[in-house]
Amino acid sequence: MNPFIYDLSLEELQEWAVQQGESAFRGAQIFDWLYVKRVNSFDEMTNLSKTLRQKMDEQFSFVTLNEIAKYESKDGTVKFLFGLHDDHAIETVIMKHNYGNSVCVTTQVGCKVGCTFCASTLGGLKRNLNPGEIVAQVVQAQKILDTRGERVSSIVIMGTGEPFENYEATMKFLRIMIHEKGLNIGQRHITVSTSGIVPNIYKFADEDTQINLAISIHAPNDALRSKLMPVTSVSRSMMSSRRCVITSLRPGVE
Ligand code: SF4
């Protein structure tokens, strides 16, 4: 299968365009078609030459998220079960708040962490999602919101999986989301939630972003936490870190 077009950053699209003998500007146009005009196919990118569109079609694929199920609650929350190209299924949720629409995305199919209260870990980890498969969840949510003239105003990475066990894909997804020429989601309106993968918490703290980090504590002390969540203790190591701030345990709660 060809790489997903949503896997590529703006810079990578520009680089690809140059490799095809085009100007870097063509890469910027592709980025615009993907995230501003939000098309579903290369054919719809009508300001690009047919040859370039054909090359894209030969070298990349769109992520297809097939809607398997949809659950709507009275408060406006809509939960989707999407099928991936390899028949795995993932959950994405659109939550309607008084401050806007928030999308909760999944970063892995299953999870290996093993928190005792979580159904997502029962079958273990099946695979990591590509950056493009995480991106596609937000783009799909935005397309749904487009039909009623609304936008995704915030993102929470609190769906299935431990984002810091799929760190590089998560970071690439975030960089695409915050790009001002794309969906342009405000950095302070994005929250990454981790169960406590300590090395990557430090790595994240060193990233040049203003994205929020939430650490799921789930217990009043380390002893109970170790039983519920078989991950390295964060309550002591991270509380003492000045490079990382525990901002919230639930989206929207500071
Ligand atoms: S890290 Fe998250 S997805 Fe994984 S088992 Fe724990 S709560 Fe579930």
Boltz pocket constraint, residues with backbone or C-beta under 6 A from the ligand:
constraints:
  - pocket:
      binder: B
      contacts: [[A, 110], [A, 111], [A, 112], [A, 113], [A, 114], [A, 115], [A, 118], [A, 119], [A, 120], [A, 121], [A, 159], [A, 160], [A, 161], [A, 162], [A, 195]]
      max_distance: 6.0
